[in-house]
Amino acid sequence: MKEYLKIDCGVFAAANLRGQPVFPLLYWGLRAQNHRGHQSHGFVTFDGKFYSYKSLDLVPRIKTRATHEWLKRLPGSIGIANVRYTTSGKTDEKALMKGTQPVIAKKNGRKIAISFNGNVVNTLQLKREIQKEFPRFEYECDADLISHKLLVENLKTGSLTEAVKRCMKEIDGAFSVAGITQKGEFFAFKDPYGIRPLCAGKDQKTKILAFSSETVGFDINALKFQFEIEPGELVKVTKRSLEREKLVNMGKKAFCAFEFAYFARPDSKLGKKYVYEIREQFGRNLAEENPEIVQDADLIISIPETGDDSALGVHEATGLKWERASRRHRYVTERAFILLSKERQSTIDKKINFIASKIRGKRVIITEDSIVRGDTTKVVVEKLRKMGAKKVHLFVTFPRIIGPCFYGINMATYGELIGANYDEEEIAKIIGADSVNYQSLKGFIKATGYHRNELCLGCLTRKYPTPMAQRIADEMWKRFQEGEKETGRLYEIPELLENAAIK
Ligand code: SF4
């Protein structure tokens, strides 16, 4: 089986309607969202022609004297940009470079450039359709699939709106996309369930319109948030404004619940609230749901940084002493969760440090955003024990993960998920903690400010919003229970894809 790169990313895109260079906005929009992908970054700008720059690693620092060079390399008043991490497949430099975004699809003088966040499920089916028009078409990442599908439909129908509508109807998966056509049409759209974030912002005075995965992309550029793009909605940038059109209506949303606990920056807004406030409430909920654990603790600490705000919430709700006894090394930037398994342990060791004198002899509660495989949490618990913690209780803000994700988060099989295989008590034993306490699903949903039917809870409930993902999940679960050994990303096995294909 060929392993394709699967991704979750950060998107930023902007147009300066006064014709000023857009690159500085793209640059800062990406810098603000580097937490969404550290393995590569890229920019495409447009001034009647496309200009592209892509590279590996974090978005670089640009020295003032080099700004001129960058503006020369990426001219134009419209642009799209992307940061990305791979969630499977090869991670050598060549493979990573091939999957870097934005991508540009070309045929018969038509071109479409896109920056995308999400994951396509019905890859095989789409590839075959695209190959009818592009017989030698192969792809390195899902952005290739989406850009070519858009181009194929655009060539057939002659209409961008119609092409986007067909993508929305025929692609199973999560896709939040910003793009530019060779005519200079600048647009953004979301899949019919709105699984990944993408919002619109602007500055009336400077005539700048922008799209960003998270609102922090607007804040850093002094732009004003306008609206979260609706599921199934296409937004086009006209000479003066943003034109919205709902193309597909599934009657429900399915925004990724994991964004609240793990992905989004605390100073981003999701819905009406800052992520910080939501995480703080997660902590209050955990305290209220587990009074006997709070009674059995001397202090609360956190696994930085996604656990910090919930630790504050526990402290606020109970008065339990909150110690900032865990610290991140500021310049170790890898997120442990998105590293390969063999790298994970040593990186946790390198990036988090504890203040031993605050922990020695104490009964400690530590807040964690989630437990996926359990290996990173285990290392943290071991560290606390070595420092002389008398007890270690875990408070986990994201409820127990019992299913894989098909929409861009790196958890692809049942076997790898500790929560799909063991209950709380067993997990506590495996990671060496005195107890593991997950936030209730009800409390979690309430804290987000969303309704249950507005969220994707697939990995928590095994009920997925898109039909093909559901069929594959059910088949994978059946095979897993029958003891079939999972090898890598089961849902990319052609036979599974064939059986579950959209009919
Ligand atoms: S399955 Fe889980 S991680 Fe994946 S999109 Fe849904 S809520 Fe998010």
Residues whose N, C-alpha, C, O or C-beta is under 5 A from the ligand:
A	BS01	SF4	C256 A257 F258 P404 C405 F406 Y407 I409 C456 L457 G458 C459
